[in-house]
Amino acid sequence: VENLGEVSILKASSGFVSTNICLWLLNAVHQPGSHCVCLLLSRYKDLHVYQLEHPTQVIEWTSGKTVCVAGFTSSKNEILELRLPLKLFADENKGLCAERDFKVVHGGFTDAPVRCLRHIPGTRCVVTNDGLSSDLQVWDLGGDDSDVIRRTGSVDGSRGVSEGGSRIAARLSSQPQVLHGAESAGVRLTQLTSGQTVYTLETDSADPLSSLHFVSDAVFLAGCSNGKVYIADTRTSAAPQLSPPPPSSGESVLWWTDASAGPSCLDPSSCRIVRLSSCGQTVISDLRNPGGAVSRAQLDVQTRRCNADDVRVSWAPALDDCIAVSGFSGAVQIYSSSVWTTELQEAQPLFEHRGHAVSSQSDDGVPVFVTSHVWHPERPRTLLSAASDGSVHVWDWVDQSAAGC
């Protein structure tokens, strides 16, 4: 099915077609009444699907039009660089664009699962972790002269390993460097070419990490699974600033963290931190007072027993006040925090992408869960998401509250 109103459902280059999505749209469109038709035809500007042989937990941008994905099974896994359908980027006359499918541009294999993957800006390298140790693997993505992704080296990790292995962050620098660690006491900044450690985070406790994020060239956040956040500057040996966990009910609550980053973070008040708990509670703070709450909300998620690698929360890089949440179900939810206050309140999603659950080809009755999502770095409402059935979707959503439908 193509060009159903403003919606495009396209088969992938593998030949897979999301038949269930097509039937869902067609059946809904032919139902009596205009509300359902209006709802479906106005939900997306674009929706493209692809099917991997094995599901992925990692989606990482390598350019504005390409992403890297990799499997996480216990056996041999593919690591692929995919080019998004060029039709997605056609501003006008989309129907005349010949390139309508995902395309594998580079590929390789790894004998271990890939639980974390980061592209090193300014290079054709990615760094991965297998979740089995804190060591990292370094890969060359290839270029115009080769379509093969090859492992080229490794980076030693620390001795302590948390569930899920090392977290990784990278930013543009003259000498390629990677920030990595499994626990707060083991975070280090390592030069890829020499293997030299140029910075080590000094903390009193070894808290398992859920994420690492650069918010400027030198300042980074280390988000811990227990809700703590360390704020450190790689230019100094001073002790990091510690933000304690937000108040929560329950002793086994997990927390995930993201931070808005970019030139605006030269002003600390504009750099915001979001923390999401496994109970669906969300707390937003800023770098001037990370222990305080600018706003908070109880999200409308299907809470379940989660592992550290299950859930994702991320700020929209090109859309004010919006966050995306996934991992609790087969949906990716978009929330606007612009109306949240310091008092805990229930929040409903601004948009919900349920395409993975709708299009699942599983016959065993096992529910599909979203395994990863990522915002496009420049297109405000474009996201990629992946699910436990191996499906990958790229979609451009419409704010229905502003569309008047």
PAFI-540366 format. One record per residue (C-alpha): residue in three letters; z, y, x. Coordinates in steps of 0.02 Angstrom, whole numbers, padded with zeros to 5 digits, always signed. Each point is the difference from the previous one (the first is absolute). Layout:
N
ALAZYX;...
% end
This chain:
405
VAL+00000+00000+00000;GLU-00048+00167+00074;ASN+00024+00180-00056;LEU+00100-00037-00157;GLY+00030+00181-00042;GLU+00078+00067+00160;VAL+00057-00172+00054;SER-00090-00106+00130;ILE+00047-00183+00019;LEU-00098-00068+00147;LYS-00017-00172+00077;ALA+00052-00020+00180;SER-00114-00045+00142;SER+00070-00177-00006;GLY-00079-00020-00171;PHE+00167+00002-00092;VAL+00000+00089-00168;SER+00159+00049-00089;THR-00052-00080-00163;ASN+00169+00021-00082;ILE+00001+00188+00032;CYS-00173+00015-00074;LEU+00049-00101-00155;TRP+00160+00100-00018;LEU-00097+00163+00001;LEU-00138-00062-00115;ASN+00119-00076-00127;ALA+00107+00157-00003;VAL-00151+00113-00018;HIS-00060-00098-00151;GLN+00168+00003-00088;PRO+00010+00114-00154;GLY+00068+00174+00031;SER-00037+00126+00133;HIS+00167+00007+00089;CYS-00025-00157+00104;VAL-00178+00047+00043;CYS+00053+00174+00054;LEU+00144-00071+00101;LEU-00106-00125+00097;LEU-00150+00110+00030;SER+00109+00140+00066;ARG+00117-00103+00111;TYR-00112-00012+00153;LYS-00138+00098+00084;ASP-00036-00152+00109;LEU+00062-00179+00012;HIS-00071-00124+00126;VAL+00062-00176+00034;TYR-00007-00123+00146;GLN+00067-00175+00026;LEU+00078-00059+00163;GLU+00015-00183+00047;HIS+00188+00025+00022;PRO+00112+00141-00062;THR+00052+00143+00113;GLN+00160+00102+00017;VAL-00082+00132+00110;ILE-00131+00133-00039;GLU-00026+00127+00138;TRP-00127+00140+00013;THR-00107-00004+00157;SER-00111+00144-00060;GLY-00031+00095-00162;LYS-00112-00142-00060;THR+00068-00157+00084;VAL+00162-00099-00010;CYS+00074-00147+00094;VAL+00076-00148-00093;ALA+00071-00166+00059;GLY+00074-00158-00076;PHE+00180-00056+00012;THR-00009-00188-00027;SER+00085-00117+00124;SER-00168-00065+00061;LYS-00151+00089+00074;ASN-00036+00169-00080;GLU-00146+00120-00005;ILE+00019+00178+00061;LEU-00140+00107-00073;GLU-00060+00178+00003;LEU-00079+00039-00169;ARG-00112+00146-00043;LEU+00032+00065-00175;PRO-00146+00012-00123;LEU-00100+00154+00046;LYS-00027+00030-00185;LEU+00184+00050-00006;PHE-00037+00150+00110;ALA-00158+00058-00091;ASP+00044+00163-00087;GLU-00157+00002-00106;ASN-00125-00128-00064;LYS+00114-00148+00035;GLY-00123-00114-00090;LEU-00131+00036+00133;CYS+00113-00054+00144;ALA-00060-00168+00067;GLU+00162-00047+00090;ARG+00113-00060-00141;ASP+00103-00137+00084;PHE+00137-00021+00127;LYS-00072-00052+00168;VAL+00080-00092+00145;VAL-00045+00102+00155;HIS+00113-00085+00128;GLY+00101-00161-00006;GLY+00105-00122+00099;PHE+00136-00131-00014;THR+00184-00012+00041;ASP+00104-00159+00011;ALA+00153+00087-00070;PRO+00038+00094-00161;VAL-00019+00189-00001;ARG+00149+00084-00083;CYS-00022+00175+00070;LEU-00156+00088+00066;ARG-00029+00177+00063;HIS-00154+00088+00064;ILE+00022+00104+00158;PRO-00078+00170-00042;GLY-00141+00054+00114;THR-00037-00179+00055;ARG-00085-00159-00062;CYS+00163-00096+00018;VAL+00125-00070-00124;VAL+00172-00071+00034;THR+00074-00142-00103;ASN+00162-00096-00021;ASP+00014-00178-00066;GLY+00173+00013-00078;LEU+00058-00144+00110;SER+00059+00104+00148;SER+00008+00183+00048;ASP-00147-00013+00120;LEU-00162+00091-00040;GLN-00182-00054+00017;VAL-00136+00125+00051;TRP-00178-00017-00068;ASP-00167+00081+00039;LEU-00095+00030-00162;GLY-00170-00002+00085;GLY-00137+00129-00010;ASP-00186+00022-00028;ASP-00037-00132+00132;SER+00115-00135-00069;ASP+00061-00052-00172;VAL+00142-00108+00069;ILE+00185+00051-00005;ARG+00084-00065+00158;ARG+00180-00009+00056;THR+00019+00098+00161;GLY+00185+00002+00039;SER+00180-00001-00060;VAL+00156+00109+00001;ASP+00171-00074+00027;GLY+00128+00032-00136;SER+00188-00003-00001;ARG+00108-00154-00012;GLY+00069+00031-00174;VAL-00117-00039-00145;SER+00027+00049-00182;GLU-00080-00086-00148;GLY-00181+00053+00003;GLY-00007+00031+00189;SER-00045+00167+00080;ARG-00051+00160-00088;ILE-00135+00105+00082;ALA-00052+00182+00001;ALA-00129+00096+00101;ARG-00067+00177+00014;LEU-00138+00086+00097;SER+00044+00027+00182;SER-00089+00022+00167;GLN+00069-00169+00057;PRO-00004-00132-00139;GLN+00179-00040-00049;VAL+00085-00105-00132;LEU+00173+00018-00078;HIS+00073-00169-00045;GLY+00159-00096-00035;ALA+00081-00128-00112;GLU+00171+00082-00006;SER+00062+00178+00020;ALA+00079-00038+00169;GLY-00164-00070+00067;VAL-00126+00136-00044;ARG-00105+00052+00149;LEU-00157+00101+00038;THR-00118-00097+00113;GLN-00159+00051+00091;LEU-00136-00126-00040;THR-00093+00013+00165;SER+00148-00022+00117;GLY+00128-00085-00113;GLN+00127+00130+00056;THR+00141+00047-00119;VAL+00007+00190-00010;TYR+00136+00015-00133;THR+00139-00109-00072;LEU+00100+00038-00157;GLU+00187-00009+00037;THR+00105-00049-00151;ASP+00172-00077-00025;SER-00059-00133-00122;ALA-00148-00119-00010;ASP-00060+00025-00179;PRO-00156-00096-00053;LEU-00146+00119-00023;SER-00111+00017-00152;SER-00117+00133+00075;LEU-00040+00121+00140;HIS-00087+00167-00030;PHE-00054+00144+00110;VAL+00022+00166-00090;SER-00064+00105+00147;ASP-00062-00030+00176;ALA+00176-00035+00062;VAL+00116-00024-00151;PHE+00010-00167-00089;LEU+00102-00085-00134;ALA+00070-00176+00011;GLY+00032-00062-00176;CYS+00123-00145-00014;SER+00006-00136-00132;ASN+00179+00052-00043;GLY-00055+00178-00043;LYS+00048+00087+00162;VAL-00127+00118+00078;TYR+00002+00050+00183;ILE-00092+00160+00049;ALA-00042+00012+00185;ASP-00101+00106+00121;THR-00090-00092+00141;ARG+00007+00157+00110;THR+00189-00010+00020;SER+00134-00128+00037;ALA+00117+00078-00128;ALA+00077-00115-00130;PRO-00105-00019-00158;GLN+00051+00079-00164;LEU+00065-00131-00122;SER-00020+00010-00189;PRO+00115-00123-00090;PRO-00063-00114-00139;PRO-00012+00077-00175;PRO+00133-00059-00123;SER-00055-00156-00092;SER+00068-00142-00104;GLY+00001-00172+00078;GLU+00032-00063+00176;SER-00169-00080+00035;VAL-00111+00149-00041;LEU-00151+00023+00114;TRP-00077+00170+00035;TRP-00174+00055+00052;THR-00042+00171+00073;ASP-00150+00114+00022;ALA-00019+00176+00064;SER-00131+00133-00029;ALA-00077+00051+00165;GLY-00124+00125+00069;PRO-00007+00181+00059;SER+00112+00054-00143;CYS+00144-00095+00082;LEU+00017+00142+00125;ASP+00102+00067-00145;PRO+00138-00130-00025;SER+00025+00046-00182;SER-00179-00052-00040;CYS+00018-00173+00079;ARG+00071-00114-00133;ILE+00078-00172+00010;VAL-00008-00124-00143;ARG+00113-00153-00010;LEU-00029-00137-00128;SER+00125-00139-00036;SER-00031-00177-00061;CYS+00083+00055-00162;GLY-00134+00133-00028;GLN+00108+00150+00045;THR-00093+00137+00095;VAL+00080+00140+00101;ILE-00098+00145+00077;SER+00072+00110+00138;ASP-00064+00116+00137;LEU+00024+00009+00188;ARG+00119+00148-00009;ASN+00127-00105-00096;PRO-00056-00182-00002;GLY+00167-00057-00067;GLY-00017+00106-00157;ALA-00114-00030-00149;VAL-00132+00126-00050;SER-00039-00112-00149;ARG+00025-00177-00061;ALA-00067-00118-00133;GLN+00013-00175-00070;LEU-00176-00070+00001;ASP-00074-00109-00136;VAL-00027-00154+00110;GLN+00025-00186-00028;THR+00145-00029+00119;ARG+00004-00170+00083;ARG+00069-00083+00155;CYS-00099+00080+00141;ASN-00021-00027+00185;ALA-00018+00139+00126;ASP-00190-00020+00006;ASP-00029-00004-00188;VAL+00011+00182-00057;ARG-00097+00156+00049;VAL+00038+00182-00039;SER-00112+00139+00065;TRP-00028+00186-00018;ALA-00174+00059-00049;PRO-00068+00091+00154;ALA-00116+00114-00099;LEU+00086+00015-00169;ASP+00160+00099-00025;ASP+00160-00088-00057;CYS-00080-00171-00035;ILE+00062-00168+00064;ALA-00071-00175-00021;VAL+00109-00154-00022;SER-00051-00184+00007;GLY+00071-00173+00030;PHE+00109-00020-00154;SER-00142-00070-00107;GLY-00189-00013-00010;ALA-00016+00188-00020;VAL-00006+00155+00109;GLN+00093+00144-00080;ILE-00026+00186+00032;TYR+00146+00117-00033;SER+00011+00190+00003;SER+00165+00061+00071;SER-00034+00181-00046;VAL+00111-00008-00155;TRP+00142-00101+00076;THR+00171+00081+00024;THR+00157-00038+00099;GLU+00068-00096-00150;LEU-00054-00181-00013;GLN-00127-00018-00140;GLU-00123-00130-00061;ALA-00180+00031+00052;GLN-00161-00068-00071;PRO-00156-00025+00107;LEU-00137+00131-00007;PHE-00127-00140+00026;GLU+00007-00189+00016;HIS-00136-00108+00079;ARG+00013-00174-00076;GLY-00169-00063+00056;HIS+00067-00136+00116;ALA+00100-00085-00138;VAL-00144+00018-00123;SER-00132-00071+00117;SER+00104-00141+00073;GLN-00095-00164+00011;SER+00159-00103+00021;ASP+00015-00151-00115;ASP+00172-00058+00058;GLY+00097+00127-00103;VAL+00075+00084+00154;PRO+00008+00188-00030;VAL-00100+00113+00114;PHE+00093+00130+00103;VAL-00070+00148+00092;THR+00026-00030+00186;SER-00052+00169+00070;HIS-00073+00169-00044;VAL-00055+00154+00096;TRP-00059+00174-00048;HIS-00163+00069+00067;PRO+00046+00131+00131;GLU-00115+00134-00075;ARG-00055-00049-00175;PRO+00147+00052-00113;ARG-00005-00140-00129;THR-00083-00143+00094;LEU+00103-00153+00047;LEU-00027-00175+00065;SER+00110-00143-00057;ALA+00010-00186+00036;ALA+00082-00143-00095;SER+00067-00175+00025;ASP-00161-00078-00070;GLY-00103+00074+00143;SER-00076+00140-00103;VAL-00027+00173+00076;HIS-00035+00151-00112;VAL-00051+00177+00043;TRP+00024+00117-00147;ASP-00007+00184-00040;TRP+00117+00037-00145;VAL+00000+00140-00127;ASP+00155+00097-00050;GLN-00009-00031-00188;SER+00132+00132-00037;ALA-00122+00129+00070;ALA-00154-00083-00075;GLY+00057+00030-00178;CYS-00043-00175-00059;
% end
